[in-house]
Amino acid sequence: MNRKHFLSSIISTGIGIPALGHLKRAAALFTPSPAYPLIPPYLKPGDTIGITCPAGYITAADIQPAVRTLQSWGFNIRTGNTVGKRDFTFAGTDAERLQDLQAMLDATDIQAIMCGRGGYGCARIVDGLNFSKFCAHPKWLIGFSDITVLHSHINRHYGIATLHAKMCNSFPDNLEAADKAVQDTILSIRQALTGTAMQYTAPADSRNRTGAAAGMLVGGNLSMLQSISGTSSEIDTIGKILFLEDAGEYLYSLDRMLGNLRRSHKLDSLAGLVIGGFNRIKPDDPGEEFGSSIYDMVLEKVKDFSYPVCFNFPVGHQKNNYALKCGVMHRLQVTAAGVILQEIT
């Protein structure tokens, strides 16, 4: 039964107009994301990247390594009003962070928006954002962790590609002297923004489930995806390749969040599942050991499904956190020799 016929049948049963209004709003929450991605224009030298802080605070001094690197790539930088601003853990009040991000979304002379850092705060402002000008003039939104809220919301409602990648607080003072994994992941941002068709590999793992799949790439931080479940920002996973990462959680909390994905049927119809870094796992309390690893949890949750699954993919709160184009079609190949995730052009 389609939604129109469903609502018509509800009216015929005598349910009142107020209840009907609630049903319409509820139905709107779960509108599937657009089937075809809209990819923002790729950047060229002379384009402008705006830096804003929709979540946690960062100082003006701490964004300078990112500013220098981005400028060395030929981009201009526009610093938002929330950089250097602080309201406890946030980069300003909700109103200030909303206004700053809104200005960046609306500006037609900004070609990409890089978030200063993650932390917490995007879910507090996302419902107040107006994406009409952003849709008319799409641009790349860059970030991860708490920025997962924005990736999911934009994908669900507008089908516009975004970039899951490191933010300003992850740029080293001296890129040339940094660890190679750090260099490579920072440079992957430049490659993704300038139109390189991205391809990543991961080593073989005996716990991987082999197979091949193609679909739109979606995902991000597990805690954030669980926190927006049931809201208008809820992730749409049907037919998608889902990637997940997290840090600083207890094992039982990870199991609970993965269980939420399973019970809400987010794992039922995937094309494939990519598990990134699950780092800094908090130790169990003595005598309260959980007894399952992240590998055990994931494989238990997907045991009834047949799509490919891979572990230890280079994405997450770690050095090797590569730029992934969310909302873009990818091909996933999981074999006994290793893993390839490749953008489909």
C-alpha positions, -999 to +999 in steps of 0.1 A: +000+000+000+015+034-009+015+063+015-014+081-002-037+051+000-026+044+036-035+079+047-068+077+028-077+045+046-068+061+080-093+089+072-120+064+065-116+047+099-125+080+116-091+090+130-092+127+136-073+154+117-048+161+146-038+124+145-036+125+107-012+154+110+011+134+133+010+105+109+019+127+079+049+141+099+059+106+109+057+094+073+079+123+062+106+112+086+112+080+067+111+092+031+138+073+013+169+092+002+172+101-035+183+072-057+208+092-077+236+112-061+242+148-068+279+154-068+290+190-060+315+207-084+350+196-077+374+223-066+401+240-086+428+265-076+414+298-065+383+282-050+373+290-014+369+267+015+350+280+045+359+268+080+332+266+106+326+249+139+291+234+141+300+213+172+330+215+195+352+245+199+387+251+184+410+280+187+421+302+158+457+291+164+447+254+162+433+257+127+464+273+113+481+240+102+450+232+081+448+268+068+484+266+056+480+232+040+448+242+022+463+274+010+494+255-003+470+235-024+458+267-041+426+273-021+414+305-005+402+302+031+373+320+048+372+316+086+337+315+102+326+334+133+326+303+154+363+297+150+378+307+184+344+311+200+335+290+230+304+283+250+315+255+274+322+225+251+306+241+221+320+266+196+295+292+206+258+290+214+234+269+193+222+301+176+258+312+168+268+278+154+236+276+134+240+311+120+277+305+110+270+272+093+239+286+076+260+315+062+285+290+048+257+268+032+242+299+016+273+316+003+276+311-035+313+321-034+323+292-011+329+258-028+335+236+002+330+238+040+355+221+064+344+217+100+370+227+126+365+196+147+338+172+159+329+168+195+291+173+200+266+197+187+253+191+152+222+173+163+213+205+183+212+227+153+204+205+122+166+210+124+171+248+122+192+247+090+177+257+057+192+238+028+174+255-001+204+276-012+228+247-006+207+226-029+207+253-056+244+256-053+258+224-038+292+224-022+314+198-004+308+195+034+339+180+051+341+163+085+336+131+105+326+120+140+298+143+151+295+156+115+280+122+107+247+139+116+250+163+087+262+136+063+232+115+071+207+143+070+219+157+037+220+122+021+186+113+033+168+145+022+188+159-007+210+132-021+240+155-023+274+139-018+295+150+012+331+141+023+337+120+054+373+131+062+396+146+088+390+181+100+412+211+110+421+196+143+437+166+126+462+185+104+498+182+116+520+213+121+544+200+095+528+177+069+561+167+053+575+155+086+543+137+097+538+099+098+531+086+063+496+074+072+488+110+083+503+124+051+484+100+029+450+106+046+454+144+045+464+143+009+433+121+002+412+151+011+428+171-017+424+142-041+387+138-033+379+175-035+396+179-069+378+150-085+401+120-082+381+087-084+390+073-050+401+037-044+412+022-011+425-012+001+425-030+034+444-062+043+428-096+043+412-107+076+401-142+084+369-128+099+359-110+067+329-123+047+339-124+011+318-112-018+312-082-041+287-054-040+279-021-055+259+007-040+259+042-026+284+047+003+268+059+035+277+058+072+300+073+097+302+073+135+281+045+151+272+065+182+259+094+161+239+071+138+223+055+168+215+089+184+196+101+153+176+069+149+139+078+146+146+114+136+144+132+103+181+127+100+180+089+103+203+071+079+188+053+049+207+020+043+185+001+018+208-011-010+237+009+004+273+001+014+274+011+050+306+020+068+309+023+106+335+035+131+336+046+167+360+054+196+359+056+234+329+033+240+324+003+262+319-031+245+284-034+258+275+000+244+288-010+210+267-041+211+237-021+221+241+003+192+247-024+167+217-041+181+197-010+175+208-011+138+197-047+136+163-042+154+155-011+133+162-032+101+191-010+091+212-041+084+186-061+066+190-048+030+226-036+028+247-041-003+278-044+019+292-036+053+325-019+060+338-018+096+365+008+103+384+015+134+368+009+168+395+024+190+401+033+226+375+008+238+369+014+275+378-015+298+350-035+313+344-032+350+360-061+370+335-089+372+313-073+345+332-085+314+311-084+283+329-113+266+325-104+229+348-085+206+336-061+179+342-088+154+319-112+173+292-085+177+291-076+140+291-111+127+263-120+151+242-091+139+246-100+102+245-138+104+211-139+086+223-119+057+247-128+028+263-095+018+301-090+020+316-077+053+351-064+060+369-053+091+398-029+099+391-006+070+411+026+072+385+050+084+378+063+119+393+081+149+428+071+139+458+081+118+447+062+087+413+079+084+409+084+046+385+107+028+353+088+018+327+103-006+294+098+011+264+095-012+286+084-041+284+050-058+311+026-049+321-010-056+332-032-027+352-064-033+361-086-003+383-115-012+407-138+006+435-116-007+422-084+007+396-056+003+391-030-024+366-001-020+364+018-053+344+048-064+323+041-095+327+068-122 
